[in-house]
């Protein structure tokens, strides 16, 4: 029976990775995980900031709507600015946003 070293050698494709290769893979995975965590934190902070801005905008829109309704003259709302189409469009959109936010909160 021959006990040659060649019989015990694994083919190149079947060799397990070396410890150094495993350490490099682990280091890369840790770096990717840390970068992903930082990205998630950034996105989360931006989402919270956007929600806060939307809440403030809804409050302002609600106040503007209430002040226009309170200052109406004979059933016709008073105009804050003379027939400015952009302002009317903004107020209409702001009222819709405020209504949606009230529905979500309630």
N, C-alpha and C positions, 0 to 999 in steps of 0.2 A: 504494500500500500504506500503510495507516495503522498507526502505531506508538503506539497509545494506551496509557497506563499501565494502564487497566482490563483490558486483555487479559492482562497479566502477573500480575495479582493472583490469589492462590489463594482458593478459597472458604473460609469460616471453619472448616468441619469438616476441611479438609485441611491446615490450617496446622500446622507442627511446633511443639512447645512452645518457649517462650522459655528462654534460658539461666537466668534467675532461677527459673523453674518447675522446671527440671531440677535445679538446686542444692537447691531446697527438697525435692524428691522424694528426692534422695540423702541429705540430712540426716535426713529422716524414716526412711529405710531403715537408716541407721547407728544411729539411736536405738533402733529396734525390734530390731536385731541385738544391741546391747549389753544391752538389757533381757532378751532371750531368753537370752543367755549367762549373765547373773546368775541368772536363774531356774533354768537347768540346773545351775549350780554349787550352788545352794541345795538343789535336789532330790537331787543326787548326794551332798551332805554328809549330808542326812537319811537317805538309803538306807544309807550306810556306817555311820552311827550306829545305825540300827535293826539292821543285821546284827551289829554288835559287841554290842549289848544281847542279841540272840537267842543269840549264842555264849556270853555270860556266863550267861544263864539256863539254857542247856543244860548247861553245866559244873556249875552249882549243882544242877540236877535230877539229873544223873548222880551227883554226890557223895551227894545225899540218898538216891537209890535204892541206891547201893552201901552206905551206912551202914545202911540198913534191912535189906538182905540180910545184911550181916555180923553184925548184932545179932539175927538170928532165933532163936527159941526153939522147938525141936522142929518145924521146918518152918513155923512160923507167924511172920511178920515182927512185930517189936516195933512198937508204935504210938508215934509221937512225941507225939501228943496223943490223948486218949481219944475214940474213935469220932466224930470230927468229920467229917461228910460232906464239907464244903467242902475240908478239907485232903486227904482221900483223893482227891477229884475233881481237885484241883490236882496232886497227885503223879502221878496217872494221866496227866493231860494233859502234864505236864512230862516224864514218861518217853517219851511218844509224840513230843514235840518233839525230845528228845535223840536218839532213834532216827532220826528223819528227818534231823537234822543230821549224824549219823554217816554215814548212807547217802549224803548229798550230798557230804560231805567225802571219803569213801572210794572 
